[in-house]
Amino acid sequence: MLRWNTFQGILVIALVACWSNPARAQVTPLETPSDSYYAESIQPSYAGQSGGGSNAYPDGDYQAQLNAAGGACGCDVWGCGGSPFRTGPGCGDDWMVGPRWRISLDGVTMSRESTNLEALAASMGTTLAAVDQYENFDHGVGARLMAGAYWPQNKNFELVMGYVGVEEWNANIVLPVVTLPPVVIPPISVEVDERRTLNYNSSLHALEINFQALNQISWKPYAGVRYFSFDESVEDRTNQYETMPLLVTETSITRSYLTATKVQNNLIGFQLGMRRDQWRIAPKLYIEGFSNAGIYCNLINRSDVDQATLTTTTVLEDDPGTMDVDETGQVQVIRQSTGNRVKTERTEMALAVETSLALVWKMNNCCALRGGYQVLFIDGVELADNAFLGSESSDSLLFHGCFAGFEYRR
């Protein structure tokens, strides 16, 4: 009995000593990240947890992500740090998911090489000095859209997609009006005027998808695929029309002629390039630029059209069974068309080289205004004017012009 009471006493004393011992177990708090952690990193680090654990918060940065999401971040030139998985440019960015991305939208004015209007006028049997008016290719208006994005988990590259296009360039030749004698058929035929015009239209659209190096330097190589749609058409039209409105019982006979050549160049291939990002020349002023070159397979579709249309227009009296004549008589139109269309296809190798340089003014951590100059050279395309004049040889073209727009980064 004494031994048991003694044991109980020792146990009670031990429990009391443990309870009153100030050296309790310590719970180690998450470390507060250093200032360097919040520096904007172009290539964020990623290290998954070992032992099959969750990768939702790599490197144990749960507390850092909470701080960053709450706006506790330090901003640099383009944005903020914090966890690269949770924040983007701007301390107020509370988007918790999604990639880092950059979008730029520019308006483009681009010039196309001029065509040989003298040769086209000669094909019409005249000279430029004898025509009413003519106009060669000038500037065309279009747009350029670039969008780049990367997920912090995807190390070493980002995806960049782009579009540039100009809907239409125009060149024209307009011949003087010629008055033709009437074609006499019963009951009366009126004289008509004739106008001949030549219209040369050209358009360019390009789509690209690139994989660009994601590194901590300003020079970023990239590679990808690109598609060019370069379409052209030359239309030589002759239209006849009445000089005066037809009266009741009057008839007019008019003819129209169309000789046209349409060429579609579809370039599909690969390109390599280099981008220079953010060369700082002033506190808010930067220079961006890129240059690329690619080899393409040009699938050429050509169509030649010859068409003639004869139109007979007669104004009838309201009641053909009576002698009453009403000035609001019915109109009878008879139209007859003849012609043919020839389509050909061939394949050529093509080369494209592009260079662009932009001056960027940073308004804040997310937004910037930009403007610059670009040059695009394409070799190995078929031009509609050469095809219209009877040549099937490939040629080269130079496009160049200014652009200005807006850039946003998250």
C-alpha positions as CSV (number, residue, x, y, z in Angstrom):
1,M,0.0,0.0,0.0
2,L,2.9,2.3,0.7
3,R,4.5,1.5,-2.5
4,W,1.3,2.3,-4.5
5,N,0.8,5.6,-2.7
6,T,4.4,6.5,-3.3
7,F,4.0,5.7,-7.0
8,Q,0.9,7.9,-7.2
9,G,2.7,10.7,-5.6
10,I,5.6,10.6,-8.0
11,L,3.2,10.5,-11.0
12,V,1.2,13.5,-9.7
13,I,4.5,15.5,-9.2
14,A,5.6,14.6,-12.8
15,L,2.3,15.7,-14.3
16,V,2.4,19.0,-12.4
17,A,6.0,19.6,-13.5
18,C,5.1,19.0,-17.2
19,W,2.1,21.3,-17.0
20,S,4.0,24.1,-15.4
21,N,7.1,23.8,-17.7
22,P,7.3,26.9,-19.9
23,A,9.3,25.1,-22.6
24,R,6.3,24.1,-24.6
25,A,6.3,22.8,-28.3
26,Q,6.7,25.7,-30.8
27,V,4.7,26.0,-34.0
28,T,7.0,27.4,-36.6
29,P,5.2,30.1,-38.7
30,L,5.7,30.5,-42.4
31,E,8.6,32.7,-43.2
32,T,7.8,36.1,-44.7
33,P,9.3,36.3,-48.2
34,S,12.2,38.6,-48.8
35,D,11.9,41.7,-50.9
36,S,13.6,39.9,-53.8
37,Y,10.7,37.4,-53.9
38,Y,8.4,40.2,-55.0
39,A,10.5,41.3,-57.9
40,E,8.9,40.7,-61.2
41,S,10.3,37.5,-62.6
42,I,10.0,36.8,-66.3
43,Q,10.6,33.1,-65.7
44,P,9.1,32.1,-62.3
45,S,10.5,29.1,-60.4
46,Y,8.4,26.0,-59.9
47,A,9.3,23.1,-57.8
48,G,6.6,20.5,-57.0
49,Q,6.4,19.0,-53.6
50,S,8.0,15.7,-53.1
51,G,6.5,12.5,-51.7
52,G,3.3,12.8,-53.8
53,G,2.1,15.9,-52.1
54,S,-0.1,18.7,-53.6
55,N,1.5,21.1,-56.1
56,A,-1.2,23.8,-55.5
57,Y,1.3,26.0,-53.6
58,P,4.8,25.1,-54.7
59,D,7.8,25.9,-52.5
60,G,5.4,26.3,-49.5
61,D,4.5,29.9,-50.5
62,Y,0.9,29.8,-49.1
63,Q,1.5,32.8,-46.8
64,A,3.2,34.7,-49.7
65,Q,0.3,34.1,-51.9
66,L,-2.1,35.4,-49.3
67,N,-0.1,38.6,-48.9
68,A,0.2,39.1,-52.7
69,A,-3.5,38.6,-53.2
70,G,-4.2,41.2,-50.6
71,G,-2.2,43.8,-52.4
72,A,1.0,43.6,-50.3
73,C,3.3,43.8,-53.3
74,G,6.1,45.9,-54.6
75,C,5.8,47.0,-58.2
76,D,8.6,47.3,-60.7
77,V,8.6,48.6,-64.3
78,W,5.7,46.4,-65.7
79,G,4.1,44.9,-62.7
80,C,4.2,43.3,-59.3
81,G,5.8,40.3,-57.7
82,G,4.1,38.2,-55.1
83,S,3.5,34.7,-56.1
84,P,3.8,34.3,-59.9
85,F,0.8,32.0,-59.6
86,R,-1.6,34.6,-58.2
87,T,-0.7,38.1,-59.2
88,G,-0.2,40.1,-62.3
89,P,0.7,43.7,-63.1
90,G,-0.9,46.3,-60.8
91,C,-1.2,46.1,-57.1
92,G,-4.9,46.1,-57.4
93,D,-5.1,42.9,-59.5
94,D,-7.2,40.5,-57.5
95,W,-7.5,37.8,-60.3
96,M,-6.5,34.6,-58.5
97,V,-6.3,32.4,-61.5
98,G,-5.2,32.4,-65.1
99,P,-1.9,33.0,-67.0
100,R,0.2,36.0,-67.4
101,W,-0.6,37.6,-70.7
102,R,0.2,40.6,-72.9
103,I,-2.0,42.0,-75.7
104,S,-1.2,44.8,-78.2
105,L,-3.6,46.2,-80.8
106,D,-2.3,48.5,-83.5
107,G,-3.9,50.4,-86.4
108,V,-1.7,49.9,-89.5
109,T,-1.2,52.0,-92.6
110,M,0.9,50.0,-95.1
111,S,2.1,50.7,-98.6
112,R,2.3,48.2,-101.4
113,E,4.7,48.3,-104.3
114,S,3.2,50.2,-107.3
115,T,2.1,48.3,-110.4
116,N,3.0,49.1,-114.1
117,L,0.0,51.2,-115.1
118,E,1.6,52.0,-118.5
119,A,1.6,48.3,-119.4
120,L,-2.0,47.8,-118.2
121,A,-3.1,50.9,-120.2
122,A,-1.4,49.5,-123.3
123,S,-3.4,46.3,-122.9
124,M,-6.5,48.5,-123.2
125,G,-5.3,50.0,-126.4
126,T,-4.5,53.4,-124.9
127,T,-1.9,55.4,-122.9
128,L,-2.0,57.0,-119.5
129,A,-1.9,60.4,-121.2
130,A,-5.1,59.7,-123.0
131,V,-7.2,58.4,-120.1
132,D,-9.6,60.5,-117.9
133,Q,-7.9,59.5,-114.6
134,Y,-5.6,56.9,-113.1
135,E,-4.3,56.0,-109.7
136,N,-1.6,53.7,-108.5
137,F,-1.4,51.8,-105.3
138,D,-1.1,54.0,-102.2
139,H,-1.5,53.2,-98.5
140,G,-3.9,50.6,-97.2
141,V,-5.5,50.6,-93.8
142,G,-5.4,47.5,-91.6
143,A,-4.7,46.2,-88.1
144,R,-2.2,44.2,-86.1
145,L,-3.1,42.1,-83.0
146,M,-0.5,40.3,-80.9
147,A,-1.4,38.2,-77.8
148,G,1.1,36.4,-75.7
149,A,0.5,34.3,-72.6
150,Y,2.3,31.8,-70.3
151,W,1.4,29.7,-67.3
152,P,4.0,29.9,-64.6
153,Q,4.1,26.1,-64.5
154,N,5.2,26.0,-68.1
155,K,8.9,26.9,-67.8
156,N,11.1,28.1,-70.7
157,F,8.5,29.2,-73.2
158,E,5.3,31.2,-73.8
159,L,2.7,31.1,-76.5
160,V,2.4,34.1,-78.8
161,M,-0.3,34.5,-81.4
162,G,-0.6,37.3,-84.0
163,Y,-2.6,38.7,-86.9
164,V,-1.8,41.5,-89.3
165,G,-3.8,42.4,-92.4
166,V,-4.8,45.1,-94.8
167,E,-8.2,44.6,-96.5
168,E,-7.6,46.4,-99.7
169,W,-5.2,48.4,-101.9
170,N,-6.6,49.8,-105.2
171,A,-5.2,50.9,-108.5
172,N,-7.5,52.2,-111.3
173,I,-7.5,53.4,-114.9
174,V,-10.6,55.2,-116.2
175,L,-11.0,55.9,-119.9
176,P,-13.1,58.7,-121.4
177,V,-16.8,58.3,-122.1
178,V,-17.6,57.4,-125.7
179,T,-21.0,58.1,-127.3
180,L,-22.1,55.3,-129.6
181,P,-24.7,55.5,-132.4
182,P,-28.0,53.9,-131.7
183,V,-28.8,50.4,-132.9
184,V,-31.9,50.9,-135.0
185,I,-34.7,48.4,-134.3
186,P,-38.4,48.9,-134.4
187,P,-40.0,50.9,-133.1
188,I,-37.3,53.3,-131.8
189,S,-33.8,52.8,-130.4
190,V,-31.8,55.4,-128.4
191,E,-28.1,56.2,-128.4
192,V,-25.9,55.0,-125.5
193,D,-22.7,56.0,-123.9
194,E,-19.8,53.6,-123.1
195,R,-17.3,53.8,-120.3
196,R,-14.3,51.4,-119.9
197,T,-12.4,51.0,-116.6
198,L,-9.7,48.8,-115.2
199,N,-9.6,48.0,-111.4
200,Y,-6.7,46.3,-109.7
201,N,-7.4,45.2,-106.1
202,S,-5.0,43.6,-103.6
203,S,-5.3,42.4,-100.0
204,L,-3.1,40.7,-97.4
205,H,-3.9,38.8,-94.2
206,A,-1.5,36.8,-92.0
207,L,-2.0,34.6,-89.0
208,E,0.8,33.1,-86.8
209,I,1.4,31.0,-83.7
210,N,4.8,31.1,-82.1
211,F,6.6,29.5,-79.2
212,Q,8.8,32.2,-77.6
213,A,11.6,31.7,-75.2
214,L,10.7,32.7,-71.6
215,N,13.9,34.0,-70.0
216,Q,15.2,36.8,-67.9
217,I,16.9,38.7,-70.7
218,S,15.5,41.1,-73.3
219,W,16.4,39.0,-76.3
220,K,13.8,36.3,-76.9
221,P,14.1,33.9,-79.8
222,Y,10.9,32.3,-81.1
223,A,9.7,29.8,-83.7
224,G,6.3,29.0,-85.1
225,V,4.0,28.5,-88.0
226,R,2.4,31.2,-90.2
227,Y,-0.2,31.5,-92.9
228,F,-0.4,34.3,-95.5
229,S,-3.5,35.0,-97.6
230,F,-2.5,37.3,-100.5
231,D,-5.3,37.8,-103.0
232,E,-5.3,40.0,-106.1
233,S,-7.7,40.7,-109.0
234,V,-7.6,42.7,-112.2
235,E,-10.9,43.5,-113.9
236,D,-11.2,45.2,-117.2
237,R,-14.9,46.3,-117.6
238,T,-16.7,48.0,-120.4
239,N,-20.2,49.2,-119.5
240,Q,-22.8,50.9,-121.8
241,Y,-25.8,52.9,-120.5
242,E,-28.6,55.1,-121.8
243,T,-27.8,58.8,-121.9
244,M,-31.5,59.8,-121.2
245,P,-34.3,58.0,-119.4
246,L,-36.4,55.9,-121.8
247,L,-39.8,57.0,-122.8
248,V,-42.8,54.8,-123.5
249,T,-42.2,52.6,-126.6
250,E,-38.5,53.4,-126.6
251,T,-35.9,50.7,-126.7
252,S,-32.2,50.6,-125.8
253,I,-29.6,47.9,-126.5
254,T,-26.5,47.9,-124.2
255,R,-23.5,45.6,-123.9
256,S,-21.1,45.0,-121.1
257,Y,-17.8,43.1,-121.3
258,L,-15.6,41.8,-118.5
259,T,-12.1,40.4,-118.8
260,A,-10.7,39.5,-115.3
261,T,-7.9,37.6,-113.7
262,K,-8.0,36.6,-110.0
263,V,-5.0,35.1,-108.2
264,Q,-5.0,33.6,-104.7
265,N,-1.7,33.1,-103.0
266,N,-1.9,30.8,-99.9
267,L,1.5,30.7,-98.1
268,I,1.9,28.1,-95.3
269,G,5.2,27.5,-93.6
270,F,7.5,27.9,-90.6
271,Q,9.4,30.9,-89.4
272,L,12.2,31.8,-86.9
273,G,12.6,35.1,-85.3
274,M,14.0,37.2,-82.5
275,R,12.2,39.7,-80.3
276,R,13.7,42.6,-78.3
277,D,11.6,43.5,-75.4
278,Q,11.8,46.7,-73.3
279,W,15.0,48.5,-74.1
280,R,14.7,51.4,-71.7
281,I,15.7,54.8,-73.0
282,A,13.9,57.0,-70.4
283,P,11.9,56.4,-67.1
284,K,8.7,55.6,-69.1
285,L,10.0,55.2,-72.6
286,Y,11.0,51.9,-74.1
287,I,11.8,50.3,-77.5
288,E,10.4,47.0,-78.6
289,G,11.1,45.2,-81.9
290,F,11.2,41.9,-83.7
291,S,12.5,40.4,-86.8
292,N,11.7,37.0,-88.4
293,A,12.1,35.0,-91.6
294,G,10.3,31.9,-92.9
295,I,10.1,29.4,-95.8
296,Y,6.7,28.8,-97.2
297,C,4.8,26.6,-99.6
298,N,2.7,28.8,-101.8
299,L,-0.5,27.2,-103.1
300,I,-1.6,29.4,-106.1
301,N,-5.1,29.4,-107.4
302,R,-5.7,31.4,-110.6
303,S,-9.0,32.2,-112.4
304,D,-9.4,33.8,-115.8
305,V,-12.9,35.1,-116.8
306,D,-14.2,36.4,-120.1
307,Q,-17.8,37.4,-120.2
308,A,-20.2,39.4,-122.5
309,T,-23.7,40.5,-121.6
310,L,-26.4,41.9,-124.0
311,T,-29.3,43.8,-122.4
312,T,-32.4,44.9,-124.3
313,T,-34.6,47.3,-122.4
314,T,-38.1,48.4,-123.7
315,V,-40.6,50.7,-122.0
316,L,-44.1,49.4,-122.8
317,E,-47.5,51.1,-122.6
318,D,-49.7,50.2,-119.6
319,D,-52.4,48.5,-121.7
320,P,-50.9,46.9,-124.8
321,G,-54.5,46.1,-126.1
322,T,-55.5,49.8,-126.4
323,M,-54.1,52.9,-128.0
324,D,-53.8,54.7,-124.6
325,V,-50.2,55.7,-123.8
326,D,-49.2,56.3,-120.2
327,E,-45.8,57.8,-119.2
328,T,-45.6,55.2,-116.4
329,G,-45.3,52.3,-118.7
330,Q,-44.0,48.9,-117.8
331,V,-40.3,48.0,-118.5
332,Q,-39.3,44.8,-120.3
333,V,-35.6,43.7,-119.8
334,I,-34.1,40.9,-121.7
335,R,-30.5,39.9,-120.7
336,Q,-28.3,37.4,-122.5
337,S,-24.8,36.4,-121.2
338,T,-22.0,34.4,-122.7
339,G,-18.5,33.7,-121.5
340,N,-16.1,31.2,-120.0
341,R,-13.9,30.7,-116.9
342,V,-10.6,28.9,-116.7
343,K,-9.0,27.8,-113.4
344,T,-5.4,26.7,-112.8
345,E,-3.5,25.7,-109.8
346,R,0.3,25.4,-109.1
347,T,2.8,25.4,-106.2
348,E,5.8,27.6,-105.6
349,M,8.3,28.0,-102.8
350,A,8.2,31.4,-101.1
351,L,10.2,33.4,-98.6
352,A,9.0,36.1,-96.2
353,V,11.0,38.4,-94.0
354,E,9.5,40.9,-91.5
355,T,10.9,43.5,-89.2
356,S,9.2,45.9,-86.8
357,L,10.4,48.6,-84.4
358,A,8.1,50.3,-81.8
359,L,8.5,53.1,-79.4
360,V,6.5,52.4,-76.2
361,W,5.4,54.9,-73.6
362,K,4.3,53.3,-70.3
363,M,1.3,55.0,-68.8
364,N,1.2,52.7,-65.7
365,N,2.1,49.2,-64.6
366,C,-0.4,47.6,-67.0
367,C,-1.0,50.0,-69.9
368,A,1.2,51.6,-72.6
369,L,0.9,53.5,-75.9
370,R,3.0,52.4,-78.8
371,G,3.9,53.4,-82.3
372,G,6.5,52.4,-84.9
373,Y,7.3,51.2,-88.3
374,Q,7.3,47.8,-90.0
375,V,8.6,46.2,-93.2
376,L,7.4,43.0,-94.8
377,F,9.1,41.4,-97.9
378,I,7.6,38.4,-99.7
379,D,9.2,36.6,-102.6
380,G,7.6,33.8,-104.6
381,V,4.1,35.1,-105.1
382,E,2.1,35.4,-108.4
383,L,0.8,38.9,-109.1
384,A,-2.5,39.5,-110.8
385,D,-1.1,42.2,-113.2
386,N,1.6,39.8,-114.5
387,A,-1.1,37.1,-115.0
388,F,-3.4,39.5,-116.7
389,L,-0.7,40.5,-119.2
390,G,0.0,36.8,-119.9
391,S,2.9,36.0,-117.6
392,E,2.9,33.2,-115.0
393,S,6.3,34.0,-113.4
394,S,6.6,34.5,-109.7
395,D,7.5,37.9,-108.3
396,S,8.4,39.7,-105.0
397,L,6.7,42.5,-103.1
398,L,7.7,44.9,-100.4
399,F,5.2,46.2,-97.9
400,H,6.0,48.9,-95.3
401,G,4.2,51.5,-93.2
402,C,3.5,53.0,-89.8
403,F,1.4,51.6,-86.9
404,A,0.2,53.0,-83.6
405,G,-1.8,51.4,-80.8
406,F,-2.3,50.2,-77.3
407,E,-0.6,47.6,-75.1
408,Y,-1.9,45.9,-72.0
409,R,-0.2,43.5,-69.7
410,R,-1.5,41.4,-66.8
